[in-house]
Amino acid sequence: MKEDYYNVIGVMSGTSLDGVDLTHIQFKVQNNKWSFEILESETIAYSSNWVKSLKTAVDYSKEQLEKLNQDYTQLLASIISAFIEKHKIENLDAVCSHGHTILHQPQNGFTLQIGNLPEIASLIHQTVVCDFRVQDVQLGGQGAPLVPIGDRILFPEYDYCMNLGGFSNVSFELDQQRIAFDISPVNTVLNFYANQLGFDYDDKGTISRTGKNNTTLLNDLNALDFYQKKHPKSLGFEFVKETVLPLIESFEIAIEDKLHTFTEHVAQQIALALPNKKGSLYITGGGAYNDFLIERIQSCLPEMKIIIPSAKILEFKEALIFALLGVLKLRGEINVLSSVTGAEMDHSSGNVYYSK
């Protein structure tokens, strides 16, 4: 009975700007069944300067973006090297890195994840698999979400797999196809308003809970064009900056009320997005720690069983799945599903760089 083993690191930086997630994974493949063990995991927070740069880069010129990409590749390389050294990790098959999304405009045939320059392999002295979104956009896809194939392979026992990060996204099986799409912004907006009150984030949703629901704002948010679109569809920070925040800012209400109303909006959109309102909903991402948000989701989906996993999976699931995408690329196997992204075909996406 043939068994394949892979010793890899998954690296992810999300739109909520918590930092760089790194996780050391060992995969085993036996009779096409995958299992995994998460070993060391860590989140390396960004400095305040880096948070500012990554937040404002959406407005950078081409030259500024090129410089940012170079600098970020150096930063990411130093973070990965330090992680490998700290945990004395040896005999890696690859480091599988998503990079950090700066621009995501699939409708214009364009997406940019920085930190994926070829020199990263030589900087960390490892094989690197990265830049998983570009090829899909070139094939007419949304370039997102990419996690659903991991949901299918690693978490098949759940009816729905949902991530609550900078944005919410969901994946599920429908008519023997994996369907997935972004639902709405989450922490990109909630953190923005928590920052205005002097907090990095709204711990457990305690601030949101004290606010009041503004029905007019809630109705206006729910009426935004994006929510009327059919999948496949995906979101970038541009949507938050150009559409969501200007709408919320047009209301002269307390920040607590903005947080409360937006939390309610997120919960309602999640309920609307799921075709079957019963079953099991597996929630990961930083938003799973927002007790008020989870309560509102449960209230909107009273017959749904919500499962929140261990902290390691909750916090590092995306890094875990990008590690899987990298391994699938190395195996020459499909790692992006056209049923999810809308691309011309299923394909094996990503670039492989070797240390010189």
C-alpha positions in Angstrom: 0.0 0.0 0.0 1.7 3.2 -1.2 2.0 6.1 1.1 3.3 9.6 0.2 4.6 12.0 2.8 5.2 15.7 2.5 7.0 18.0 5.0 6.0 21.6 4.2 5.4 25.0 5.6 2.3 27.0 4.7 2.5 30.8 4.7 -0.5 33.2 4.6 -1.2 36.9 5.1 -4.8 37.9 5.1 -6.6 41.2 4.4 -7.3 41.7 8.2 -3.5 42.4 8.5 -3.1 40.4 11.7 0.3 39.4 10.5 2.0 36.5 8.7 0.6 33.1 9.6 3.2 30.2 9.3 2.4 26.6 10.0 4.6 23.5 9.7 2.5 20.6 8.2 3.1 17.0 7.5 0.7 15.5 5.0 0.2 11.8 4.4 -1.6 10.5 1.2 -2.8 6.9 1.2 -5.2 5.5 -1.4 -6.0 9.1 -2.4 -7.1 9.9 1.2 -5.3 12.8 2.8 -4.5 13.3 6.4 -2.4 16.0 8.1 -0.7 16.9 11.3 -0.1 20.6 12.3 3.2 20.8 14.1 4.6 24.3 14.9 2.4 27.4 14.1 3.0 31.1 14.6 1.6 34.5 13.6 4.3 37.2 13.2 2.6 40.6 13.7 3.4 43.4 11.3 5.0 46.6 12.5 2.8 49.6 12.5 4.7 50.9 9.5 4.0 47.8 7.5 0.3 47.8 8.5 0.1 51.4 7.1 2.0 50.5 3.9 -0.2 47.4 3.2 -3.4 49.4 4.0 -2.5 52.3 1.6 -0.9 50.3 -1.2 -4.1 50.1 -3.1 -3.4 53.7 -4.1 0.3 53.2 -5.0 1.7 53.9 -8.4 3.3 51.1 -10.5 6.8 52.1 -9.4 5.8 52.2 -5.7 4.2 48.8 -6.0 7.3 47.3 -7.5 9.4 48.7 -4.7 6.8 47.4 -2.1 6.9 44.0 -3.7 10.7 43.9 -3.4 10.7 45.0 0.2 7.9 42.7 1.2 9.6 39.7 -0.4 12.7 40.5 1.7 10.5 40.8 4.8 8.6 37.6 4.1 11.9 35.7 3.5 13.3 36.9 6.8 10.1 35.8 8.7 10.1 32.4 7.0 13.9 31.9 7.7 13.5 32.8 11.3 10.5 30.4 11.7 12.6 27.5 10.2 15.6 28.3 12.4 13.5 28.8 15.6 11.8 25.4 15.3 14.8 23.6 13.8 12.8 22.4 10.8 14.7 20.2 8.4 14.2 18.3 5.2 11.4 20.5 3.8 9.8 19.5 0.5 8.7 23.1 0.0 7.5 26.4 1.5 4.0 27.2 0.1 3.3 30.9 0.3 0.2 32.9 -0.7 1.9 36.3 -0.3 -0.3 39.3 0.5 -3.0 40.6 -1.8 -2.7 44.2 -2.6 -4.9 44.5 -5.7 -7.7 42.1 -6.8 -9.5 43.1 -9.9 -10.5 39.9 -11.7 -13.0 41.8 -13.8 -10.0 43.6 -15.3 -8.0 40.5 -15.6 -5.6 41.5 -12.8 -4.6 40.4 -9.3 -1.5 41.2 -7.4 -0.1 39.2 -4.4 3.3 40.7 -3.2 6.0 38.6 -1.7 6.1 36.1 -4.6 9.2 37.2 -6.5 11.5 34.4 -7.7 14.3 35.4 -5.4 12.4 34.4 -2.3 13.6 30.7 -2.9 17.3 31.7 -2.8 16.7 34.0 0.2 15.3 31.2 2.3 17.3 28.4 0.6 14.2 26.3 0.0 11.9 25.3 -2.9 9.0 27.8 -2.9 5.5 27.3 -4.4 3.6 30.6 -4.6 1.5 33.0 -6.6 -1.6 30.8 -6.8 -4.1 33.3 -8.1 -2.6 34.8 -11.2 -3.1 31.9 -13.6 -6.8 31.5 -12.6 -7.5 35.1 -13.5 -5.7 34.6 -16.8 -8.1 31.7 -17.4 -11.1 34.0 -16.9 -11.6 33.1 -13.2 -12.0 35.2 -10.1 -8.7 34.0 -8.7 -10.6 33.3 -5.5 -11.5 31.7 -3.3 -8.8 29.1 -3.4 -9.4 27.3 -0.1 -12.4 25.2 -1.2 -10.4 22.4 -2.7 -8.8 22.1 0.7 -12.2 22.0 2.3 -13.2 19.1 0.0 -10.0 17.1 0.6 -9.3 17.8 4.3 -12.8 18.6 5.8 -15.3 16.6 3.8 -17.5 15.7 6.8 -19.0 19.3 7.1 -21.9 20.6 5.0 -20.4 24.1 4.9 -16.9 25.4 5.6 -16.7 29.1 6.3 -13.9 31.4 7.0 -14.5 34.7 8.9 -11.4 36.8 8.2 -11.0 40.1 6.4 -13.9 38.8 4.4 -16.3 35.9 4.8 -16.3 33.1 2.3 -18.0 29.7 2.2 -17.6 26.4 0.3 -19.9 23.4 0.0 -20.9 20.6 -2.3 -23.8 21.1 -4.7 -24.8 18.7 -7.5 -21.4 17.0 -7.1 -19.5 20.2 -7.6 -17.7 22.3 -5.1 -19.2 25.7 -4.9 -17.6 28.6 -3.1 -17.6 32.4 -3.1 -16.9 35.5 -0.9 -20.0 36.6 1.0 -19.2 40.0 2.6 -16.5 42.0 4.3 -16.0 41.2 8.0 -12.9 42.2 9.9 -11.8 44.7 7.3 -14.7 46.8 8.4 -15.0 45.8 12.1 -11.3 46.4 12.7 -11.5 49.8 10.9 -14.1 51.0 13.5 -12.4 49.3 16.5 -9.2 51.2 15.4 -11.1 54.5 15.7 -11.9 53.7 19.3 -8.2 52.9 20.0 -8.4 49.0 19.8 -6.7 46.7 17.3 -10.0 44.7 17.1 -13.4 44.4 18.9 -12.5 41.6 21.4 -15.3 39.0 21.4 -17.6 41.6 19.8 -18.1 43.3 23.2 -18.2 46.9 21.7 -20.5 45.8 18.9 -22.9 44.3 21.4 -23.3 47.6 23.2 -24.4 49.4 20.0 -27.9 49.7 18.5 -29.0 48.4 15.1 -29.6 51.2 12.6 -32.3 49.8 10.3 -31.8 52.3 7.4 -28.0 51.6 7.3 -28.7 47.8 7.5 -31.1 48.0 4.6 -28.7 50.1 2.5 -25.9 47.6 3.2 -28.0 44.6 2.3 -29.1 46.4 -1.0 -25.5 46.7 -2.3 -25.1 45.3 -5.8 -22.5 42.7 -4.9 -25.1 40.8 -2.8 -27.4 40.4 -5.8 -24.7 38.8 -8.0 -24.6 35.1 -8.5 -21.4 33.1 -7.8 -18.6 32.8 -8.7 -17.8 36.1 -7.1 -15.0 37.5 -5.0 -14.1 40.6 -3.0 -11.1 42.8 -2.6 -10.3 45.7 -0.3 -11.3 48.0 -3.1 -15.0 47.1 -2.4 -14.5 48.1 1.3 -12.7 51.3 0.5 -14.8 52.5 -2.4 -18.3 51.2 -1.5 -18.8 50.0 2.1 -17.0 52.5 4.2 -18.3 55.6 2.3 -21.9 54.2 2.8 -21.4 53.7 6.6 -19.6 57.0 6.9 -22.6 58.8 5.4 -24.5 58.0 8.6 -23.8 60.2 11.6 -24.2 57.6 14.3 -22.0 56.3 17.1 -19.2 54.0 16.2 -20.8 51.3 18.5 -23.9 51.5 16.4 -21.9 51.2 13.2 -20.2 48.1 14.6 -23.5 46.6 15.8 -25.3 47.2 12.5 -22.4 45.9 10.4 -22.2 42.7 12.5 -25.9 42.2 11.9 -25.4 42.7 8.2 -22.6 40.1 8.1 -24.8 37.5 9.9 -27.8 38.2 7.6 -25.7 37.9 4.4 -24.2 34.6 5.6 -27.7 33.2 6.2 -28.9 34.4 2.8 -25.8 32.8 1.1 -26.4 29.2 2.3 -28.8 27.3 0.1 -29.8 24.9 2.9 -30.3 26.5 6.3 -29.8 23.1 8.1 -26.7 21.0 8.6 -23.2 21.7 9.9 -21.3 24.9 9.6 -17.5 24.7 10.2 -16.2 28.2 11.1 -12.6 29.2 11.1 -10.7 32.5 10.9 -10.4 35.4 13.5 -14.1 36.2 13.3 -14.8 32.9 15.1 -13.6 34.5 18.3 -16.2 37.3 17.9 -18.9 35.8 20.2 -21.4 38.5 19.3 -21.0 37.7 15.6 -21.3 34.0 16.1 -24.5 34.5 18.2 -26.0 36.7 15.4 -25.1 34.0 12.8 -26.7 31.3 15.0 -29.8 33.5 15.4 -30.1 33.9 11.7 -29.6 30.1 11.2 -31.4 28.6 14.2 -31.4 25.0 12.7 -27.7 25.1 11.8 -25.1 23.3 13.9 -22.1 25.6 14.3 -18.7 23.9 14.9 -15.6 25.9 15.9 -12.4 23.8 15.8 -9.3 23.8 17.9 -7.3 27.1 18.0 -4.6 25.7 15.7 -7.0 24.9 12.9 -9.2 28.0 13.5 -6.2 30.3 13.2 -4.1 28.5 10.7 -6.5 26.8 8.4 -5.7 29.1 5.4 -2.0 28.6 5.9 -2.7 24.8 6.1 -4.6 24.8 2.9 -2.1 26.9 1.0 0.4 24.3 2.1 -1.9 21.7 0.5 -2.2 23.7 -2.7 1.6 23.8 -2.9 1.8 20.0 -2.5 -0.9 19.5 -5.2 1.1 21.7 -7.5 4.3 19.7 -6.9 2.3 16.5 -7.6 1.0 18.0 -10.9 -2.6 17.7 -9.6 -5.5 20.1 -9.8 -5.5 22.7 -7.0 -8.0 25.2 -8.3 -11.6 24.3 -9.2 -13.4 26.1 -12.1 -16.7 25.5 -10.4 -15.5 27.8 -7.7 -13.6 30.5 -9.6 -15.4 30.5 -12.9 -12.2 29.8 -14.9 -12.3 28.0 -18.2 -11.1 24.7 -16.6 -9.8 23.1 -13.5 -6.1 23.6 -13.3 -2.9 23.3 -11.3 -1.9 26.8 -10.3 1.1 28.4 -8.8 4.8 29.1 -9.6 7.6 26.8 -8.3 10.9 28.5 -7.6 14.1 26.6 -6.7 16.9 27.9 -4.5 20.0 28.7 -6.5 
